[in-house]
Amino acid sequence: MQQKLHIKVGDTVKVISGTSRNQEGKILAIDRKKSRAIVEGVNIVKKHSKPSAQDPQGGIVEKEASIHISNLMVVHNGEATRIGRKLNKEGKLVRYSKKSGEEIK
């Protein structure tokens, strides 16, 4: 069974610790096995690539590296918030902001 996470692909998140602290970005991918996520514009690393058919020049490429999900906090209505889960009126489990109490779509 897969673990439940407080984040989803497409969420806007804020980094709460590490070298990329206080940066915000959108989640591009999540690796559930390693509990890591790739966030747009956060944790940029330089990768040296050899020349190939797709990239005949090669060189140094900047790309996003993964970051542990415990270092991420969902941003809702412009502020970072903790996430809870509760049943809504239709009996469906939904995520909600602990700061404002509103449902997160």
C-alpha positions in Angstrom: 0.0 0.0 0.0 1.2 3.5 -0.9 1.8 6.0 1.9 -0.5 9.0 2.1 1.3 12.3 1.5 0.3 15.8 2.3 1.4 17.0 -1.2 0.2 16.2 -4.7 1.6 16.9 -8.1 0.6 20.4 -9.1 0.5 21.8 -5.6 2.3 25.0 -4.9 4.7 24.4 -2.0 7.2 26.3 0.1 10.6 24.9 1.2 10.9 25.1 5.0 14.5 24.0 5.4 17.8 23.4 3.6 19.7 25.5 1.1 16.5 26.4 -0.9 14.7 27.6 2.2 11.7 30.0 1.7 11.6 29.3 -2.0 8.2 28.5 -3.6 7.4 26.4 -6.6 5.0 23.9 -8.2 5.5 20.1 -7.7 6.5 18.4 -11.0 7.0 14.8 -9.8 6.9 12.7 -6.6 8.9 9.6 -5.8 6.9 7.8 -3.2 9.5 5.1 -2.5 12.2 7.6 -1.6 9.7 10.2 -0.2 11.2 12.9 -2.4 9.6 15.5 -4.8 10.9 17.6 -7.7 9.8 21.2 -7.3 9.9 23.7 -10.2 12.8 26.2 -9.8 14.0 24.8 -6.4 17.2 22.9 -5.5 18.8 23.7 -8.9 22.0 21.6 -9.6 24.5 21.8 -12.4 24.8 18.5 -14.3 27.7 17.8 -16.7 26.4 16.0 -19.8 28.4 14.2 -22.4 27.7 15.0 -26.1 25.0 12.8 -27.5 22.7 12.6 -30.6 20.1 14.8 -28.9 22.6 17.3 -27.5 25.7 17.2 -29.8 27.4 20.1 -27.9 27.1 18.6 -24.4 28.2 20.9 -21.5 26.7 21.9 -18.2 23.0 21.7 -17.7 21.1 23.2 -14.8 18.1 21.2 -13.6 16.0 20.6 -10.5 17.1 17.9 -8.1 14.7 16.2 -5.8 14.0 17.4 -2.2 12.6 15.4 0.7 8.9 15.9 1.2 9.3 16.6 5.0 11.0 19.9 3.9 7.9 21.0 1.9 4.8 22.8 3.1 1.7 23.4 1.0 0.9 27.0 0.2 -2.8 27.9 0.4 -4.2 31.4 -0.2 -0.6 32.8 -0.2 0.6 31.3 3.1 2.2 28.0 4.0 0.0 25.7 6.1 -0.2 22.3 7.6 -2.6 19.8 6.0 -5.3 17.7 7.6 -7.8 15.2 6.2 -11.5 15.1 7.0 -14.7 13.8 5.5 -16.8 16.4 3.6 -20.6 16.5 3.3 -20.6 13.9 0.5 -18.5 11.5 2.7 -15.4 11.9 0.7 -11.9 12.3 2.3 -10.5 15.7 1.5 -7.4 17.7 2.4 -7.9 20.9 4.4 -5.8 23.8 5.6 -5.1 23.7 9.3 -4.5 27.5 9.3 -7.8 28.6 7.7 -9.9 25.4 7.9 -10.8 25.6 4.2 -10.8 22.6 1.8 -7.9 22.4 -0.6 -8.9 21.6 -4.1 
